[in-house]
């Protein structure tokens, strides 16, 4: 297991285990009031190489599923996964761009209040200079009006 993935899992484990100290009812309600999200998608690719090399084509589908606990005293956790299946390909290795058939997209712990939000672990980041999924610690401070 990669070191950064282990850090993400440890962060989520610590968050959930520390939540137990707040009482069984609160951790129970955090899971009962949590939110499940998901998506189904399909992708098709076709390339006409007009001679020389063989044409390429494939179709695939993906399903993503995530669960986020409700907040307990500002703390919450989220875990999300995506799985991809190749349905067809014109030639062998046309779908080689599908490097992995499954991926843990999110595994993080979060603390948020009116002034600050701290997210630690694997998360989707969409900033002006960085995107995709990263193992990171992100702090968003919104104490000053109209800024983050």
C-alpha positions as CSV (number, residue, x, y, z in Angstrom):
1,X,0.0,0.0,0.0
2,X,1.3,3.4,-0.9
3,X,2.3,5.7,2.0
4,X,-0.1,8.5,1.0
5,X,-3.0,6.0,0.7
6,X,-2.2,4.8,4.2
7,X,-2.3,8.3,5.5
8,X,-5.7,8.9,4.0
9,X,-7.1,5.7,5.6
10,X,-5.5,6.5,8.9
11,X,-7.0,10.0,8.9
12,X,-10.5,8.7,8.2
13,X,-10.1,6.0,10.9
14,X,-8.9,8.5,13.5
15,X,-11.8,10.8,12.6
16,X,-14.4,8.0,12.9
17,X,-12.9,6.5,16.1
18,X,-12.7,9.9,17.8
19,X,-16.3,10.4,16.9
20,X,-17.2,7.4,19.1
21,X,-16.1,9.5,22.1
22,X,-19.1,11.8,21.5
23,X,-21.5,9.0,22.2
24,X,-23.1,6.0,20.4
25,X,-26.2,8.0,19.5
26,X,-24.2,10.7,17.6
27,X,-22.0,8.3,15.6
28,X,-25.1,6.3,14.9
29,X,-27.0,9.3,13.7
30,X,-24.0,10.5,11.7
31,X,-24.2,7.3,9.6
32,X,-28.0,7.3,9.4
33,X,-28.1,10.9,8.3
34,X,-25.2,10.5,5.9
35,X,-25.6,11.0,2.2
36,X,-25.0,8.5,-0.6
37,X,-24.2,9.7,-4.1
38,X,-23.5,8.0,-7.3
39,X,-23.4,8.2,-11.1
40,X,-23.5,6.0,-14.1
41,X,-21.7,7.0,-17.3
42,X,-20.9,5.6,-20.7
43,X,-17.9,6.5,-22.9
44,X,-17.2,5.7,-26.6
45,X,-14.1,6.4,-28.5
46,X,-13.4,6.0,-32.3
47,X,-10.4,7.0,-34.3
48,X,-10.1,6.8,-38.0
49,X,-6.4,6.8,-38.8
50,X,-6.9,7.1,-42.6
51,X,-4.5,4.5,-43.8
52,X,-1.1,3.5,-42.2
53,X,-2.0,2.3,-38.7
54,X,-5.2,0.4,-37.8
55,X,-8.3,2.3,-36.7
56,X,-9.0,2.3,-33.0
57,X,-12.3,2.2,-31.1
58,X,-13.8,1.1,-27.7
59,X,-16.8,1.6,-25.5
60,X,-16.8,1.5,-21.7
61,X,-19.1,2.2,-18.8
62,X,-18.5,3.5,-15.3
63,X,-20.3,3.6,-12.0
64,X,-19.3,5.8,-9.1
65,X,-20.5,5.5,-5.5
66,X,-19.7,7.6,-2.5
67,X,-20.9,8.0,1.1
68,X,-20.4,11.0,3.4
69,X,-21.3,11.0,7.0
70,X,-23.3,13.8,8.6
71,X,-21.3,16.2,10.6
72,X,-20.6,15.6,14.3
73,X,-19.5,18.7,16.1
74,X,-18.1,19.9,12.7
75,X,-16.4,16.6,11.8
76,X,-17.4,14.3,8.9
77,X,-15.8,11.7,6.7
78,X,-16.3,10.6,3.1
79,X,-15.3,7.6,1.0
80,X,-15.9,7.2,-2.7
81,X,-15.1,4.7,-5.4
82,X,-15.4,4.4,-9.2
83,X,-15.4,1.2,-11.3
84,X,-15.0,1.0,-15.0
85,X,-15.9,-1.8,-17.4
86,X,-14.8,-2.2,-21.0
87,X,-17.7,-3.4,-23.1
88,X,-16.0,-3.7,-26.5
89,X,-12.8,-2.7,-28.4
90,X,-12.1,-2.9,-32.1
91,X,-8.4,-4.1,-31.7
92,X,-6.5,-5.5,-28.7
93,X,-5.3,-2.7,-26.4
94,X,-7.6,0.0,-27.9
95,X,-8.9,0.5,-24.3
96,X,-5.4,0.6,-22.8
97,X,-6.1,4.2,-21.7
98,X,-8.3,2.7,-19.0
99,X,-5.2,2.2,-16.8
100,X,-7.2,1.0,-13.8
101,X,-10.5,-0.8,-13.6
102,X,-11.3,0.7,-10.2
103,X,-10.2,3.7,-8.1
104,X,-10.8,5.0,-4.6
105,X,-11.5,8.6,-5.6
106,X,-12.1,10.0,-2.1
107,X,-11.2,9.0,1.4
108,X,-11.0,12.0,3.7
109,X,-11.8,13.5,7.1
110,X,-13.2,17.0,7.2
111,X,-13.7,19.7,9.9
112,X,-15.8,22.7,9.1
113,X,-17.3,25.7,11.0
114,X,-18.4,29.2,10.1
115,X,-14.8,30.4,9.6
116,X,-12.7,27.5,8.4
117,X,-12.9,24.2,6.6
118,X,-10.1,21.6,6.8
119,X,-10.1,18.5,4.6
120,X,-7.3,15.9,5.0
121,X,-7.0,12.8,2.8
122,X,-7.7,11.8,-0.8
123,X,-10.1,14.3,-2.4
124,X,-11.2,15.9,-5.7
125,X,-9.4,19.2,-6.1
126,X,-10.6,21.8,-8.6
127,X,-8.4,24.9,-8.4
128,X,-7.2,27.3,-11.0
129,X,-3.8,25.6,-11.0
130,X,-4.6,22.0,-10.0
131,X,-7.3,19.5,-10.7
132,X,-8.1,15.8,-10.4
133,X,-7.8,13.6,-7.3
134,X,-5.0,14.2,-4.8
135,X,-3.8,13.1,-1.4
136,X,-3.8,16.5,0.3
137,X,-4.6,18.8,3.2
138,X,-6.7,21.7,2.1
139,X,-7.6,24.6,4.5
140,X,-10.3,27.1,3.3
141,X,-10.5,30.2,5.5
142,X,-13.7,32.3,5.0
143,X,-13.4,34.5,8.1
144,X,-12.9,37.6,6.0
145,X,-16.1,38.5,4.1
146,X,-16.2,37.8,0.3
147,X,-12.9,35.8,0.3
148,X,-11.9,32.2,0.7
